[in-house]
């Protein structure tokens, strides 16, 4: 597969912003040969927890034009489990396959010139750097939501994707009608059934808090320093990275060092639907107002230039309030008042969305066509920026004036909130 970026392996290892000494690998000549037939997309999985094991790997393994050639994971048991899952699939299918390689450091994956694309399912604080470096190395990217941990990271990811002409799909699967009739709801709203929308509520959990977990003894097999990456140095705790193959979503999402909490976790899905339905994918609020109660974890109000107000709170999912009624959409739920808004079938003159072949399939098709995917990087970046602004309003307890065109605070003293102090050598890469 041709690439628009010509970064070579040796150049990348010498100049990557996150460069530190890499251990020598015994690759047996692997760098010098294609691992898969040229008509297939060679994909690597970065992050091999529950989301990768139960969702991404099965979806990618069933695609006839994909070959999974590498996995990367800081926990040895999860890494080996994912490698076995892939090798077992290809062996049983008698596919042409030379074996799936396994790594604990994503830079080895990025450096391979025989890999076309990467799928990233790491904790949130480990999204931006692999996205940016993959784009710089000429690889297309699928990254789990929320796209990034900070606003600066979100903007930098958009810049990298555009500069290096990469296909970057955000894992906002609700755009592909996963979990519920979200596309139908968007079509109803865009067709004008509600009239002018003046308010949307987004019912998801609140922001994260600083981590105060106690130190625990750690068994061998986890590269804890690499799990932390750019986050502050701290002692191991199994709440953050449970050892081995586990069957739950770890609670690192609760802590500011690694995530924006439930607000970014499910908010990345539901604010995304609000933006999509109202054609705000290239915009954002101009003012963010915290609730009066200094202890509240819901109630932030986002004011848009056209007067629209999006409020964090209310029933689960999104509730749209318009001139002619209300519509609520959530996973497995679609209702309206009056009921006729959703019960009346859409007609030929209504606004219809293009068919979705599925979220991974859409990404793969766009890798071939070079068209923007359903949840293009800017859409994911705009959505997560809204939530980060809300979290900042909660944490700082002050109203924020935002310039969505320039991606900056109107009060320059707030500039420090765009990012956080990173642990060397994991500074945010330049593009």
C-alpha positions in Angstrom: 0.0 0.0 0.0 1.4 3.4 -0.9 2.0 6.0 1.7 2.1 9.8 1.5 4.7 10.0 4.3 8.1 8.6 3.7 9.5 8.3 7.2 11.9 5.4 7.3 12.4 3.1 10.2 15.9 4.4 11.2 14.8 8.0 10.8 11.8 7.5 13.0 13.8 5.8 15.8 16.3 8.6 15.7 14.0 11.6 15.6 10.7 10.7 17.2 9.7 13.2 19.8 9.2 10.4 22.4 12.5 8.8 21.6 14.3 6.9 24.3 16.7 4.0 23.9 14.9 0.9 22.5 16.0 -2.6 23.2 17.5 -4.5 20.3 15.0 -6.9 18.7 15.8 -10.2 17.1 13.5 -10.0 14.1 15.0 -12.6 11.9 14.8 -10.4 8.8 11.2 -9.5 9.5 11.7 -5.8 8.7 12.7 -6.6 5.1 9.7 -8.5 3.9 6.0 -8.0 3.6 4.0 -10.1 6.1 0.9 -10.3 4.1 -0.3 -10.4 0.5 -0.2 -6.9 -1.1 -4.0 -6.7 -1.6 -4.6 -6.8 2.2 -4.3 -4.1 4.8 -1.7 -5.0 7.4 -3.0 -3.8 10.8 -1.5 -3.8 14.2 -3.4 -3.6 17.5 -2.0 -1.2 20.2 -3.5 -2.0 23.6 -4.9 -5.5 24.2 -7.4 -5.1 27.1 -11.1 -6.0 27.1 -12.1 -3.6 24.3 -9.5 -5.0 22.0 -10.2 -8.7 22.9 -14.0 -8.5 22.8 -14.6 -5.9 20.1 -11.7 -4.8 17.9 -9.9 -8.1 17.3 -13.1 -10.0 16.4 -14.2 -7.2 14.1 -10.9 -7.0 12.3 -10.4 -10.8 12.1 -13.6 -11.2 10.2 -12.6 -8.7 7.5 -11.4 -10.5 4.4 -9.0 -7.7 3.3 -7.3 -7.3 6.7 -4.3 -9.2 8.1 -3.5 -8.5 11.8 0.3 -8.7 11.9 1.3 -7.3 15.3 0.0 -6.6 18.8 1.4 -4.2 21.4 0.5 -4.3 25.1 2.5 -3.5 28.3 1.1 -6.5 30.2 2.7 -9.8 29.1 -0.4 -12.0 29.7 -2.7 -9.7 27.7 -0.1 -9.4 25.0 0.4 -13.1 24.7 -3.4 -13.8 24.8 -4.0 -11.4 21.9 -1.2 -12.9 19.9 -2.6 -16.4 20.4 -6.1 -15.2 19.5 -4.9 -13.9 16.2 -2.6 -16.8 15.4 -5.3 -19.3 16.2 -7.7 -17.6 13.9 -5.4 -17.6 10.9 -4.2 -21.1 11.6 -7.7 -22.5 11.7 -8.7 -20.7 8.6 -5.5 -21.9 6.8 -4.8 -18.3 5.8 -1.5 -17.2 4.3 0.2 -15.9 7.4 3.8 -15.7 8.8 2.8 -15.1 12.4 1.7 -12.2 14.6 4.6 -10.4 16.4 4.1 -9.1 19.9 5.6 -6.0 21.5 5.4 -4.0 24.8 6.4 -0.7 23.2 4.3 0.9 20.5 7.3 2.5 18.8 8.4 -0.9 17.5 5.0 -1.1 15.8 5.2 2.4 14.4 8.7 1.8 13.0 7.7 -1.2 10.9 7.4 -0.3 7.3 5.2 -3.3 6.5 2.3 -2.1 8.6 -0.4 0.0 6.9 -2.6 0.9 9.9 -2.9 0.7 13.6 -5.9 0.3 15.9 -5.4 2.0 19.3 -7.3 0.8 22.4 -5.0 2.0 25.2 -6.0 4.1 28.3 -6.9 7.7 27.3 -3.6 9.2 28.3 -1.9 6.9 25.8 -4.0 8.0 22.7 -2.4 11.1 21.3 1.3 10.2 21.1 0.7 7.0 19.1 -1.9 8.7 16.9 0.5 11.5 16.0 3.6 9.3 15.5 1.5 6.8 13.4 0.4 9.6 11.1 4.0 10.9 10.8 5.1 7.3 9.9 2.4 7.2 7.1 0.0 4.8 8.9 -3.8 5.2 9.1 -5.4 5.0 12.5 -8.5 3.8 14.3 -8.5 5.2 17.9 -10.9 4.5 20.7 -12.9 7.4 22.1 -12.5 9.7 23.8 -9.9 10.8 21.3 -7.5 12.5 23.7 -6.8 13.4 27.3 -6.4 17.2 26.6 -7.5 19.9 24.2 -3.9 20.5 23.0 -3.7 16.8 22.1 -7.0 16.9 20.2 -5.9 19.8 18.1 -2.5 18.3 17.4 -4.1 15.0 16.3 -6.1 16.9 13.7 -3.0 18.7 12.5 -1.1 15.5 12.2 -3.8 13.7 10.3 -4.2 16.6 7.8 -0.5 17.3 7.3 0.3 13.6 6.6 -3.0 12.9 4.8 -3.9 10.0 7.1 -7.3 8.3 7.6 -8.1 8.6 11.3 -11.3 7.1 12.6 -12.5 7.9 16.1 -14.3 5.0 17.9 -17.6 6.8 18.1 -19.5 3.7 16.9 -22.9 5.3 17.5 -22.5 7.0 14.2 -22.6 3.5 12.7 -25.8 2.7 14.5 -24.1 0.5 17.1 -26.1 0.2 20.3 -29.3 1.9 19.1 -31.1 3.9 16.5 -28.9 7.0 16.6 -28.8 7.5 12.9 -32.6 7.4 12.7 -32.7 10.1 15.5 -30.2 12.3 13.5 -32.3 11.9 10.4 -35.5 12.9 12.2 -33.8 16.0 13.7 -32.1 17.1 10.5 -35.4 16.7 8.7 -36.9 19.4 10.9 -39.4 17.4 12.8 -38.5 19.3 16.0 -38.2 22.7 14.3 -35.4 24.9 15.7 -33.5 23.3 18.5 -32.8 25.6 21.4 -31.5 23.2 24.0 -29.9 19.7 24.3 -29.3 17.8 27.5 -26.6 15.1 27.7 -27.1 12.7 30.6 -23.7 11.1 31.4 -21.6 10.8 34.5 -19.3 13.5 35.9 -15.6 14.5 35.6 -12.6 12.6 37.0 -10.7 13.3 40.2 -7.0 13.2 41.1 -5.8 9.7 41.8 -5.2 8.8 45.5 -4.9 5.0 45.3 -2.4 3.4 47.6 0.7 1.5 46.4 0.5 -2.2 45.9 3.1 -4.9 45.2 3.3 -5.7 41.6 3.9 -9.2 40.1 6.4 -9.5 37.2 5.2 -9.1 33.6 3.9 -5.5 33.5 6.0 -2.6 32.1 4.5 -0.2 34.7 6.7 2.8 33.7 5.5 2.4 30.1 1.9 2.1 31.3 2.3 5.5 33.0 4.1 7.0 30.1 3.5 10.8 30.1 1.5 10.7 33.3 3.1 11.5 36.7 5.3 8.9 38.3 3.4 6.9 41.0 3.4 3.4 42.5 1.5 0.6 41.0 -2.2 -0.1 41.9 -4.2 -2.9 40.4 -7.3 -0.6 40.0 -5.4 1.2 37.2 -4.0 -1.9 35.4 -5.4 -5.2 36.7 -2.9 -7.9 36.0 -3.5 -10.4 33.2 -6.6 -11.0 31.1 -9.5 -9.5 32.9 -13.2 -9.1 31.9 -14.1 -5.6 33.0 -13.2 -2.0 32.2 -10.5 -0.9 34.6 -11.2 2.2 36.8 -8.3 4.3 35.5 -11.2 6.2 33.8 -12.0 7.8 37.3 -8.7 9.6 37.6 -7.6 12.9 36.0 -4.1 11.7 35.3 -5.4 9.2 32.8 -9.0 10.2 31.8 -11.8 12.8 32.1 -14.0 10.4 34.0 -17.5 9.2 33.0 -17.9 12.6 31.4 -15.4 11.8 28.7 -16.1 8.1 28.6 -19.8 8.1 27.7 -19.9 11.8 26.9 -17.6 11.1 23.9 -20.5 9.1 22.5 -23.5 11.3 23.4 -22.1 14.8 22.8 -20.9 13.4 19.5 -24.5 12.6 18.6 -25.6 16.1 19.6 -22.9 17.7 17.4 -23.7 15.3 14.5 -27.5 16.0 14.6 -27.1 19.7 14.7 -24.3 20.0 12.1 -21.7 21.2 14.7 -18.9 18.8 13.7 -16.5 21.7 12.8 -17.5 24.0 15.6 -17.9 24.3 19.4 -19.2 26.4 22.2 -18.1 30.0 22.7 -18.9 30.1 26.4 -18.9 27.4 29.1 -20.6 28.1 32.5 -20.2 26.0 35.6 -23.1 25.2 37.9 -23.6 27.6 40.9 -23.1 24.7 43.4 -19.3 24.4 43.8 -19.7 20.6 44.6 -21.9 19.8 41.6 -20.7 17.3 39.1 -23.4 18.0 36.5 -25.0 21.2 35.3 -22.3 22.7 33.1 -23.8 24.8 30.3 -22.3 25.2 26.9 -23.4 28.3 24.9 -23.0 28.2 21.1 -22.7 31.3 18.9 -26.2 30.7 17.5 -27.8 30.7 21.0 -28.0 26.9 21.3 -27.4 25.6 24.8 -26.1 22.1 25.6 -26.4 21.1 29.2 -24.5 18.3 31.0 -27.3 16.5 32.9 -30.8 15.1 32.5 -31.9 11.7 31.4 -29.5 9.2 29.9 -28.3 9.9 26.4 -29.4 13.0 24.5 -32.6 14.9 24.8 -33.3 17.5 22.1 -35.7 20.4 22.9 -37.2 22.1 19.8 -40.1 24.3 18.7 -42.4 21.4 18.0 -41.5 19.0 20.8 -38.7 16.9 22.3 -36.8 13.8 21.2 -34.7 11.5 23.4 -32.1 9.0 22.1 -30.1 6.6 24.2 -28.8 3.1 23.7 -31.8 1.0 23.0 -34.2 4.0 23.4 -35.8 6.4 21.0 -38.9 8.4 22.1 -40.5 11.8 21.5 -43.2 14.1 22.7 -45.4 14.2 20.8 -44.9 10.5 19.9 -45.7 11.3 16.2 -42.3 12.9 15.8 -40.6 9.4 15.9 -43.6 7.2 15.0 -44.2 8.8 11.6 -42.0 7.1 9.0 -39.4 9.2 7.2 -40.4 10.1 3.6 -38.4 10.5 0.4 -38.0 14.3 1.0 -36.6 13.9 4.5 -32.9 14.2 5.2 -31.3 10.7 5.0 -27.8 9.7 5.9 -25.6 7.5 3.7 -25.6 3.8 4.6 -23.0 2.8 7.2 -21.2 -0.5 6.5 -20.1 -0.7 10.1 -17.5 1.3 12.0 -14.4 -0.8 11.2 -15.6 -1.5 7.7 -16.1 2.3 7.1 -12.5 2.9 8.3 -11.1 0.2 6.0 -13.0 1.3 3.0 -11.7 4.9 3.6 -8.2 3.6 3.8 -8.6 2.4 0.2 -10.7 5.4 -1.1 -8.9 8.1 0.9 -12.3 9.6 1.8 -13.0 10.9 5.3 -14.5 8.3 7.6 -17.8 8.6 9.5 -16.1 9.7 12.7 -13.1 11.5 11.2 -10.4 12.8 13.6 -11.8 16.4 13.6 -15.2 15.2 14.7 -13.7 13.2 17.6 -11.4 16.1 18.5 -14.3 18.6 18.5 -16.5 16.3 20.6 -13.8 15.7 23.2 -12.8 19.3 23.4 -16.4 20.2 24.4 -16.1 17.7 27.3 -12.7 18.9 28.3 -14.0 22.5 28.5 -16.8 21.3 30.7 -14.4 19.4 33.0 -12.2 22.5 33.2 -15.3 24.6 34.2 -16.0 22.0 37.0 -12.4 21.9 38.2 -11.6 25.6 38.0 -15.2 26.8 38.9 -15.1 29.6 36.5 -16.8 30.5 33.3 -14.7 30.0 30.2 -14.8 31.9 26.9 -13.6 29.8 24.0 -12.7 30.5 20.4 -13.6 27.3 18.5 -12.2 28.6 15.2 -8.7 29.2 16.7 -8.9 26.4 19.2 -7.9 28.8 22.1 -9.1 30.5 25.2 -10.1 34.1 24.8 -8.5 34.7 28.2 -4.8 34.1 27.6 -4.2 33.3 31.3 -6.1 30.1 30.7 -3.7 28.8 28.1 -2.0 26.5 30.6 -5.2 24.5 30.7 -4.8 23.3 27.1 -2.4 20.5 28.3 -0.6 19.2 31.3 3.0 18.8 32.5 4.3 15.6 30.9 6.9 13.2 32.2 10.0 13.0 30.0 10.6 11.7 27.4 6.9 11.7 26.5 6.3 15.2 25.4 3.6 16.0 22.9 5.1 15.4 19.4 5.4 18.3 16.9 4.0 17.7 13.5 
